[in-house]
């Protein structure tokens, strides 16, 4: 088990690739080079908002709205408390995030196995590209070897410089972002005092997204899936590994690491994600 607490994590300003102000707290990272590499973070939109053009990624994203409303196209919004699954290769945006929006984001390798380029890798390349071109409104502007001006999506430019190859997208498994209202789902009773609410299972590799609720004194035996299990604590207090934890804490349990007991000191609730099984 690994744990990352927002209260112990410094905020970092997202780089210059996009427009606006977005501060993030990175709670947990996966393993570079693994198809299940990931980044669990919390984001706060600052003054002036945050904007991105319509774009797509070669990795998955899961967004949970902690506070506010998250617009992910010109017409579509994730309401507070909603969860959005942004599959690899699927376009979304443009985004105009308002000041004060708070989200939890899990970026992870998608079902294609293309993996996920870590924040450290992206920021290092970002600095390199800034020497030979300019990021503006989410796009990278540069002049090629033939003296011809070129414009590409910023994330594409970063990936191609970091990996030394052209960015290729897997065939989209879905046609759009999947927006989910957890209040429309019912809790299902599991072990004593343990309640589950699965929102969905996605792709042939069984990415799972849901919620977990523990009554006071209930024990959840974590880490019993064939892939990495991620918990993000929304409310309450729990005891795990001899320590007590509160809201805005992230937990990682490796494939078949458990059973690892997580006991509710008081009623607690988590967003739960089981990453793709490779």
Secondary structure, DSSP 8 states (H G I E B T S, - for coil): -EEEEGGG---EE--TTSEEEEEEEEEEE--TTSTT-EEEEEEEEEEEEEEE-SB--SSEEEEEEEES-EE-SSS-EE-TT-EEEE-TT--B--EEE-TT-EEEEEEE--TTS-----HHHHHHHHHHHTTTEEEETTEEEEE-TTS-EEEEEHHHHHHHHHHTS-------SSSS-EEE-GGGS--EE-STTEEEEEEEEETTTTEEEEEEEE-TT-EEEE--SSS-EEEEEEES-EEETTEEE-SSEEEEE-TT---EEEEESS-EEEEEEE----
